[in-house]
Amino acid sequence: MSQPVLQRRDQTNLLRTIVVGAGEAGLALARDLHRVSSFGLEPVGFLDDDAAKQGRRFGGRRVLGTLADLEEVLDRNRVDVVVVAIPSMPTHEVKQLGLRAAAQGVTVLHLPPFLSALQRQIAGTDMRALQVGPLIGRPEMHVVSRGAAEAIAGKRVLVTGAGGSIGSELCRQVYGFGPAELVMLDHDESNLHRTQLDLWGEALLDTESTVVADIRDVERIHQLFRDHRPQIVFHAAALKHLPVLERHPCEGVKSNVRGTENLVEAAIAYDVERFVLISTDKAANPASVLGATKRLAELVLESHHGSDTGLTAVRFGNVLGSRGSLLHVVRDQLASGSPVTVTHPDVNRFFMTIEEAVGLVLEAARMADCSSTYVLDMGEPVRIVDLVRNFANLLNIRDVQFRYTGLRPGEKLTEELFGREEEALPTDHPRISMTRPPHAIQGFRAGLRELYDAASHNRPDEVFRHLRTLVPEYTPAPGLVSAVTAGAPYPDDF
């Protein structure tokens, strides 16, 4: 049974940290990190290319090697985080360091140059971003094990939705594991440009591995699978904003259900080894079109089991920091002095960071049981108002005003991770559970065809009716006020 490479010290919950640079900035940073436990980091040593510093102790911590020794030092010292404390280090060298560390399942943070810190107004902005514990009520987890890296190295990998928040982070980490080819698919060329720029420092969009395509276009999808022959597929492309899909359910079916099936059928036809679908906790006992279509996408995978392609789903909670997520809206409202709009004083959600979300996806790619849906242990759900207050405290804002708008159609007060008839089962990872989906209902294929027909002809009433038939646990939530008057205070994202 494989174990995660990164182990957090139980008694402190601090992340074991290597500081790159044993100069004045590095020594001061290590000292401050050790003194201020709220940063969540405990420095265990330094890396420095100065031969005169090798093996010497500074503030009780030794220089453990040079940058060339990075991988060996990370492995030997069970390191969770690397912090670059050389403000003058060129950006391309920081990125290269990040790719090497990512291949070991380790995060790299960069202490910015002094002028950049001044422009951010708070010198510790980048470091304080680590303090997710006060926001989500638990420490951030480093999920990726060595087995995930080994499952991807040397493989041809396709990521759909590669320009999105989750998709782009997936691309970054997969690229660090050394795949034979990384194919990045998105229907938005601007998003692809941004992702390629982040990975390679330039973005000419002139390579075969950056692909503009729509997952609804079945012929185009088969062409891509035929040309690239991916061995692993991470399917992150989806429509995922809850209020949008309540108004436009046909579009949700076209993308989240039919688009998923297009990819699954192509994966099976072209001998993909592993297909990982990104789902959402809203798929458990769904109350929204988003939840129902993602639950149906999970069932689509189940209906194709028995092929040589491993078909797996992962369920996300709300992802902090993803584009369009809650914190972006709250930050802008706090900055403007406006009341923070929240649907209900008691509404709560499961939260995870982008790193946790991507770690869960990568772990699913190496899990032995292909026919399962995997869920990260995200602790207890967090009240939105508590998260907002904690976020405001990090920004030194003490007086937060709220404006309650009422639950929107499709929203629950509390999300769930497993459906009523699903059982949480252990895996070889201590913080990941799985559930084996029930077999699809009788007449599932015929029901899907009718659903697709209703969606293609843009008949929303029929779509709602077919969703309730195909997903019996789907119970639409009417909301306390209409979506029009609520003003959509923040989008849901997973």
C-alpha positions as CSV (number, residue, x, y, z in Angstrom):
1,M,0.0,0.0,0.0
2,S,1.7,3.2,-1.2
3,Q,2.0,6.1,1.2
4,P,2.0,9.9,0.5
5,V,5.5,11.3,0.1
6,L,4.7,14.4,2.1
7,Q,3.9,13.9,5.8
8,R,2.9,16.8,8.0
9,R,4.2,16.7,11.6
10,D,1.1,15.8,13.6
11,Q,2.0,17.7,16.7
12,T,2.4,21.1,14.9
13,N,0.6,20.9,11.6
14,L,3.5,23.0,10.1
15,L,4.8,22.2,6.7
16,R,8.5,21.2,6.5
17,T,10.2,24.0,4.5
18,I,13.5,24.4,2.7
19,V,14.6,28.0,2.1
20,V,16.6,28.6,-1.1
21,G,19.2,31.2,-0.3
22,A,21.2,31.5,2.9
23,G,21.8,35.2,2.4
24,E,20.4,38.0,4.6
25,A,16.9,37.6,3.0
26,G,16.9,33.9,3.5
27,L,18.1,34.0,7.1
28,A,15.6,36.7,8.0
29,L,12.8,34.7,6.4
30,A,13.7,31.5,8.1
31,R,13.8,33.3,11.5
32,D,10.4,34.9,10.9
33,L,8.8,31.7,9.7
34,H,10.0,29.9,12.8
35,R,8.7,32.6,15.1
36,V,5.3,33.2,13.4
37,S,3.5,29.8,13.4
38,S,0.4,31.3,11.6
39,F,2.4,31.1,8.3
40,G,2.1,27.4,8.7
41,L,5.8,26.8,7.7
42,E,8.7,25.4,9.7
43,P,12.1,25.9,8.0
44,V,14.3,22.8,8.3
45,G,17.3,24.0,6.3
46,F,18.7,25.9,3.3
47,L,19.9,25.4,-0.2
48,D,22.6,27.7,-1.5
49,D,25.1,27.5,-4.3
50,D,27.9,29.2,-2.3
51,A,30.5,26.5,-1.7
52,A,31.7,28.3,1.4
53,K,28.3,27.9,3.1
54,Q,27.9,24.1,2.5
55,G,27.3,22.3,5.8
56,R,27.3,25.5,7.9
57,R,24.6,26.3,10.4
58,F,22.7,29.6,10.3
59,G,20.2,30.2,13.1
60,G,20.3,26.5,14.0
61,R,19.6,25.3,10.5
62,R,22.2,23.8,8.1
63,V,22.8,24.5,4.5
64,L,21.9,21.0,3.1
65,G,23.2,21.4,-0.4
66,T,23.2,23.3,-3.6
67,L,20.3,23.8,-6.1
68,A,21.6,20.9,-8.0
69,D,20.9,18.7,-5.0
70,L,17.2,19.8,-4.8
71,E,15.5,16.4,-5.5
72,E,17.8,14.5,-3.1
73,V,17.3,17.1,-0.3
74,L,13.6,17.2,-0.7
75,D,13.3,13.4,-0.5
76,R,15.7,12.9,2.4
77,N,14.1,15.6,4.5
78,R,10.4,14.9,3.7
79,V,10.0,18.5,2.5
80,D,6.5,20.0,1.8
81,V,7.4,23.5,0.6
82,V,10.3,25.3,-1.0
83,V,10.6,29.1,-0.5
84,V,12.9,31.0,-2.8
85,A,14.5,33.8,-0.8
86,I,16.7,35.2,-3.6
87,P,14.6,38.2,-4.8
88,S,17.0,38.7,-7.7
89,M,16.6,35.1,-9.1
90,P,15.3,35.4,-12.7
91,T,11.7,34.3,-13.3
92,H,12.7,31.5,-15.7
93,E,14.9,30.0,-13.0
94,V,12.1,30.2,-10.5
95,K,9.8,28.4,-12.9
96,Q,12.4,25.7,-13.6
97,L,12.8,25.2,-9.9
98,G,9.0,25.0,-9.6
99,L,8.8,22.2,-12.2
100,R,11.6,20.2,-10.5
101,A,9.8,20.5,-7.1
102,A,6.4,19.7,-8.6
103,A,7.8,16.4,-9.9
104,Q,8.5,15.6,-6.2
105,G,5.0,16.8,-5.1
106,V,6.4,19.9,-3.4
107,T,5.2,23.5,-3.7
108,V,7.5,26.4,-4.6
109,L,6.9,29.9,-3.3
110,H,8.9,33.0,-4.3
111,L,9.7,35.9,-2.1
112,P,9.2,38.8,-4.5
113,P,11.7,41.6,-5.1
114,F,11.4,44.6,-2.7
115,L,9.8,46.9,-5.3
116,S,7.2,44.3,-6.2
117,A,6.4,43.9,-2.5
118,L,5.9,47.6,-2.1
119,Q,3.6,47.7,-5.1
120,R,1.5,45.0,-3.4
121,Q,1.3,47.3,-0.4
122,I,1.9,44.4,2.0
123,A,5.3,42.7,1.9
124,G,3.9,39.5,3.2
125,T,1.0,39.2,0.7
126,D,2.4,36.1,-1.0
127,M,3.3,34.4,2.2
128,R,0.0,35.2,3.9
129,A,-1.8,33.6,1.0
130,L,-0.7,30.3,2.6
131,Q,-3.0,30.9,5.6
132,V,-5.9,28.9,4.3
133,G,-6.4,27.2,7.7
134,P,-8.2,30.1,9.3
135,L,-10.5,30.3,6.2
136,I,-11.5,26.7,5.8
137,G,-11.2,25.5,9.4
138,R,-8.4,23.0,8.7
139,P,-4.8,22.9,7.5
140,E,-4.2,22.7,3.8
141,M,-3.2,19.1,2.7
142,H,-0.5,18.0,0.3
143,V,-2.2,15.1,-1.4
144,V,0.1,14.0,-4.2
145,S,2.2,10.9,-3.7
146,R,5.2,9.6,-5.6
147,G,2.9,7.1,-7.3
148,A,1.0,9.9,-9.0
149,A,4.2,11.2,-10.6
150,E,5.1,7.7,-11.7
151,A,1.7,7.1,-13.3
152,I,2.1,10.2,-15.5
153,A,5.8,10.2,-16.4
154,G,6.4,9.2,-20.0
155,K,2.7,9.1,-20.9
156,R,0.7,11.1,-23.5
157,V,-1.7,13.2,-21.4
158,L,-4.7,15.2,-22.6
159,V,-6.3,17.9,-20.4
160,T,-9.7,19.3,-21.4
161,G,-10.6,22.8,-20.1
162,A,-6.9,23.4,-20.0
163,G,-7.4,27.2,-19.9
164,G,-9.5,27.2,-16.7
165,S,-8.3,27.5,-13.1
166,I,-8.3,23.8,-12.4
167,G,-7.2,22.8,-15.9
168,S,-4.3,25.2,-16.1
169,E,-3.0,24.0,-12.7
170,L,-3.4,20.4,-13.8
171,C,-1.3,21.2,-16.9
172,R,1.4,22.9,-14.8
173,Q,1.7,19.9,-12.4
174,V,1.4,17.2,-15.1
175,Y,4.1,19.0,-17.1
176,G,6.4,18.9,-14.1
177,F,6.0,15.1,-14.0
178,G,7.7,14.7,-17.5
179,P,4.9,13.4,-19.8
180,A,5.8,12.2,-23.3
181,E,3.3,14.8,-24.5
182,L,0.9,17.2,-22.9
183,V,-2.1,18.1,-25.1
184,M,-4.0,21.2,-23.8
185,L,-7.6,21.5,-25.1
186,D,-9.9,24.4,-24.6
187,H,-12.6,26.2,-26.6
188,D,-11.2,29.6,-25.7
189,E,-7.9,30.5,-27.4
190,S,-7.2,33.4,-24.9
191,N,-7.3,30.9,-22.0
192,L,-4.9,28.6,-23.9
193,H,-2.6,31.5,-24.5
194,R,-2.5,32.3,-20.8
195,T,-1.8,28.6,-19.9
196,Q,1.0,28.2,-22.4
197,L,2.6,31.5,-21.3
198,D,2.5,30.2,-17.7
199,L,4.1,26.9,-18.6
200,W,6.8,27.9,-21.1
201,G,7.3,31.6,-20.6
202,E,6.1,32.3,-24.2
203,A,2.8,31.6,-25.9
204,L,3.0,31.5,-29.7
205,L,0.1,28.9,-29.9
206,D,1.9,27.3,-32.8
207,T,2.4,23.8,-31.4
208,E,0.3,20.7,-32.1
209,S,-0.2,20.3,-28.3
210,T,-2.4,23.4,-27.9
211,V,-5.8,22.6,-29.3
212,V,-8.8,24.8,-29.8
213,A,-11.9,22.5,-29.8
214,D,-15.4,22.1,-28.4
215,I,-16.1,18.9,-26.5
216,R,-19.6,19.0,-28.0
217,D,-18.2,18.4,-31.5
218,V,-17.9,14.6,-31.6
219,E,-16.1,14.4,-35.0
220,R,-13.5,16.9,-33.8
221,I,-13.0,15.0,-30.6
222,H,-12.4,11.7,-32.4
223,Q,-10.0,13.4,-34.8
224,L,-7.9,14.7,-31.8
225,F,-7.9,11.3,-30.1
226,R,-6.9,9.6,-33.4
227,D,-4.0,12.1,-34.0
228,H,-2.6,12.3,-30.5
229,R,-3.5,8.9,-29.0
230,P,-3.6,10.1,-25.4
231,Q,-3.0,7.5,-22.7
232,I,-4.4,9.5,-19.8
233,V,-7.3,12.0,-20.0
234,F,-8.2,14.6,-17.4
235,H,-11.6,16.0,-18.2
236,A,-12.0,19.4,-16.6
237,A,-14.1,21.2,-19.2
238,A,-17.6,21.9,-18.1
239,L,-20.2,24.5,-17.5
240,K,-20.1,25.0,-13.8
241,H,-21.9,28.2,-12.6
242,L,-25.0,27.1,-10.8
243,P,-27.4,30.0,-11.6
244,V,-26.5,30.0,-15.3
245,L,-27.4,26.3,-15.6
246,E,-30.7,26.9,-13.8
247,R,-31.6,29.3,-16.5
248,H,-30.1,27.3,-19.4
249,P,-30.4,23.6,-18.6
250,C,-30.2,22.6,-22.2
251,E,-26.6,24.0,-22.4
252,G,-25.7,22.1,-19.2
253,V,-26.8,18.8,-20.8
254,K,-24.9,19.6,-24.0
255,S,-21.6,20.3,-22.3
256,N,-21.6,18.4,-19.0
257,V,-23.4,15.2,-20.2
258,R,-23.1,14.9,-23.9
259,G,-19.7,16.4,-24.0
260,T,-18.5,14.0,-21.4
261,E,-19.9,11.0,-23.3
262,N,-18.2,12.2,-26.5
263,L,-14.9,12.1,-24.7
264,V,-15.6,8.8,-23.0
265,E,-16.5,7.1,-26.3
266,A,-13.4,8.5,-28.0
267,A,-11.3,7.4,-25.0
268,I,-12.6,3.8,-25.3
269,A,-12.3,3.8,-29.1
270,Y,-8.6,4.9,-29.1
271,D,-7.4,2.8,-26.2
272,V,-7.0,5.4,-23.4
273,E,-5.6,3.8,-20.3
274,R,-7.2,6.1,-17.7
275,F,-10.0,8.7,-17.9
276,V,-10.6,11.0,-14.9
277,L,-13.8,13.1,-14.8
278,I,-13.9,16.2,-12.5
279,S,-17.2,16.2,-10.8
280,T,-18.6,18.2,-7.8
281,D,-20.1,17.6,-4.4
282,K,-23.3,19.1,-5.9
283,A,-23.7,15.7,-7.6
284,A,-24.5,14.1,-4.3
285,N,-28.3,14.2,-3.9
286,P,-28.4,17.0,-6.4
287,A,-30.8,20.0,-6.0
288,S,-29.6,21.9,-9.1
289,V,-29.1,21.4,-12.8
290,L,-25.4,21.7,-12.2
291,G,-25.5,18.9,-9.7
292,A,-27.9,16.7,-11.8
293,T,-25.8,17.0,-15.0
294,K,-22.6,16.2,-13.2
295,R,-24.2,13.3,-11.4
296,L,-25.4,12.1,-14.8
297,A,-21.8,12.5,-16.2
298,E,-20.7,10.1,-13.4
299,L,-23.4,7.7,-14.5
300,V,-22.3,8.0,-18.1
301,L,-18.9,6.7,-16.9
302,E,-20.6,3.9,-15.1
303,S,-22.6,2.9,-18.1
304,H,-19.3,2.4,-20.1
305,H,-17.5,0.3,-17.5
306,G,-16.4,-3.0,-18.8
307,S,-14.0,-1.6,-21.4
308,D,-10.2,-1.6,-21.1
309,T,-10.3,2.1,-20.3
310,G,-10.3,2.9,-16.5
311,L,-13.1,5.4,-15.9
312,T,-12.9,7.4,-12.7
313,A,-14.6,10.5,-11.2
314,V,-13.5,12.9,-8.5
315,R,-15.8,15.2,-6.6
316,F,-14.7,18.7,-5.7
317,G,-15.9,21.0,-3.0
318,N,-15.8,24.8,-3.7
319,V,-12.3,25.6,-4.9
320,L,-10.8,28.7,-3.2
321,G,-8.9,30.9,-5.6
322,S,-10.3,29.5,-8.8
323,R,-11.4,32.1,-11.4
324,G,-14.9,33.6,-10.5
325,S,-15.0,31.9,-7.1
326,L,-16.3,33.3,-3.9
327,L,-13.2,35.0,-2.6
328,H,-12.7,37.1,-5.8
329,V,-16.2,38.6,-5.3
330,V,-15.8,39.1,-1.6
331,R,-12.4,40.7,-2.0
332,D,-13.8,43.3,-4.4
333,Q,-16.8,44.0,-2.2
334,L,-14.6,44.4,0.9
335,A,-12.2,46.7,-1.0
336,S,-15.1,49.0,-2.1
337,G,-16.6,49.1,1.4
338,S,-19.8,47.6,0.1
339,P,-21.8,45.0,2.1
340,V,-20.8,41.5,1.3
341,T,-23.7,39.7,-0.4
342,V,-24.4,36.2,1.0
343,T,-27.5,34.1,0.2
344,H,-28.3,33.0,3.7
345,P,-26.7,33.4,7.2
346,D,-26.5,29.7,7.7
347,V,-25.4,28.6,4.3
348,N,-22.2,26.5,4.4
349,R,-20.0,24.7,1.9
350,F,-17.0,22.3,1.7
351,F,-13.9,24.2,0.6
352,M,-10.6,23.1,-0.9
353,T,-7.6,24.8,-2.4
354,I,-6.6,24.5,-6.0
355,E,-3.5,22.5,-5.0
356,E,-5.7,20.1,-3.0
357,A,-8.1,19.8,-5.9
358,V,-5.4,19.0,-8.5
359,G,-3.7,16.7,-6.0
360,L,-6.9,14.7,-5.8
361,V,-7.2,14.4,-9.5
362,L,-3.6,13.3,-9.9
363,E,-4.0,10.7,-7.1
364,A,-7.1,9.4,-8.9
365,A,-5.0,8.7,-12.0
366,R,-2.9,6.2,-10.1
367,M,-5.6,4.6,-7.8
368,A,-6.1,0.9,-8.3
369,D,-9.9,0.9,-8.4
370,C,-10.9,2.5,-11.7
371,S,-14.7,2.1,-11.2
372,S,-14.9,4.4,-8.2
373,T,-15.7,8.1,-7.4
374,Y,-13.0,9.7,-5.2
375,V,-13.6,12.4,-2.6
376,L,-11.1,14.3,-0.5
377,D,-11.6,14.6,3.2
378,M,-12.4,18.3,3.5
379,G,-13.3,18.3,7.2
380,E,-16.5,19.9,8.2
381,P,-18.4,22.4,6.0
382,V,-17.7,26.0,6.6
383,R,-20.3,28.7,7.0
384,I,-19.9,31.4,4.3
385,V,-20.2,34.2,6.8
386,D,-17.5,32.7,8.9
387,L,-15.2,32.4,5.9
388,V,-15.8,36.0,4.9
389,R,-15.1,37.3,8.4
390,N,-11.8,35.2,8.6
391,F,-10.8,36.5,5.1
392,A,-11.5,40.1,6.2
393,N,-9.4,39.6,9.3
394,L,-6.5,38.5,7.1
395,L,-6.9,41.8,5.3
396,N,-7.1,43.7,8.6
397,I,-10.8,44.6,8.0
398,R,-12.7,44.4,11.2
399,D,-16.2,45.7,10.4
400,V,-17.9,43.5,7.8
401,Q,-21.5,44.3,6.8
402,F,-23.6,41.5,5.2
403,R,-26.6,41.7,2.8
404,Y,-28.6,38.5,2.7
405,T,-30.3,37.8,-0.5
406,G,-32.0,34.4,0.0
407,L,-31.1,31.0,-1.4
408,R,-31.2,30.9,-5.2
409,P,-33.0,28.2,-7.2
410,G,-30.9,25.0,-7.1
411,E,-29.0,26.0,-3.9
412,K,-28.9,24.0,-0.7
413,L,-28.1,25.3,2.8
414,T,-25.6,22.4,3.2
415,E,-23.8,20.3,0.5
416,E,-23.1,16.6,0.9
417,L,-20.2,14.5,-0.3
418,F,-22.0,11.2,-0.8
419,G,-25.5,10.4,-2.0
420,R,-28.1,8.7,0.2
421,E,-27.3,5.2,-1.1
422,E,-23.6,5.7,-1.4
423,E,-21.1,4.4,1.1
424,A,-17.8,6.0,1.9
425,L,-15.0,3.4,1.6
426,P,-11.3,3.8,2.5
427,T,-8.5,3.9,-0.1
428,D,-4.7,3.6,0.3
429,H,-4.5,7.3,0.8
430,P,-5.5,8.3,4.4
431,R,-7.4,11.5,3.3
432,I,-9.2,10.2,0.2
433,S,-12.4,8.1,0.3
434,M,-14.2,6.4,-2.5
435,T,-17.6,5.2,-3.4
436,R,-18.6,2.7,-6.0
437,P,-21.5,4.1,-8.0
438,P,-24.7,2.0,-8.4
439,H,-25.4,0.5,-11.7
440,A,-27.4,2.8,-14.1
441,I,-31.1,2.5,-14.0
442,Q,-33.0,0.3,-16.5
443,G,-33.5,2.1,-19.8
444,F,-30.6,4.4,-19.1
445,R,-29.3,4.5,-22.7
446,A,-32.8,5.2,-24.2
447,G,-33.4,7.9,-21.5
448,L,-30.1,9.5,-22.5
449,R,-31.0,9.7,-26.1
450,E,-34.3,11.4,-25.2
451,L,-32.5,13.8,-23.0
452,Y,-30.0,14.7,-25.7
453,D,-32.8,15.2,-28.2
454,A,-34.7,17.6,-25.9
455,A,-31.5,19.5,-25.2
456,S,-30.5,19.7,-28.9
457,H,-34.0,21.2,-29.7
458,N,-33.7,23.6,-26.7
459,R,-36.8,22.3,-24.8
460,P,-36.0,23.1,-21.1
461,D,-39.2,21.6,-19.7
462,E,-38.4,18.3,-21.3
463,V,-34.8,18.4,-20.1
464,F,-36.0,18.9,-16.5
465,R,-38.3,16.0,-16.8
466,H,-35.7,13.7,-18.2
467,L,-33.1,14.7,-15.6
468,R,-35.6,13.8,-12.8
469,T,-36.1,10.4,-14.5
470,L,-32.4,9.6,-15.1
471,V,-31.2,10.9,-11.7
472,P,-34.0,9.8,-9.3
473,E,-32.3,11.5,-6.3
474,Y,-32.4,14.9,-8.1
475,T,-34.8,17.1,-6.1
476,P,-34.9,20.7,-7.6
477,A,-34.6,23.3,-4.9
478,P,-36.9,26.3,-5.7
479,G,-34.9,28.8,-3.7
480,L,-36.2,31.4,-1.2
481,V,-36.2,34.2,-3.8
482,S,-36.0,34.2,-7.5
483,A,-32.7,34.3,-9.3
484,V,-33.7,37.7,-10.8
485,T,-34.1,39.5,-7.5
486,A,-31.1,37.8,-5.8
487,G,-28.7,39.3,-8.2
488,A,-26.4,36.2,-8.2
489,P,-24.2,37.4,-5.3
490,Y,-21.4,34.9,-6.1
491,P,-20.9,32.1,-8.6
492,D,-20.4,28.5,-7.5
493,D,-17.3,26.9,-8.7
494,F,-15.6,23.5,-8.2
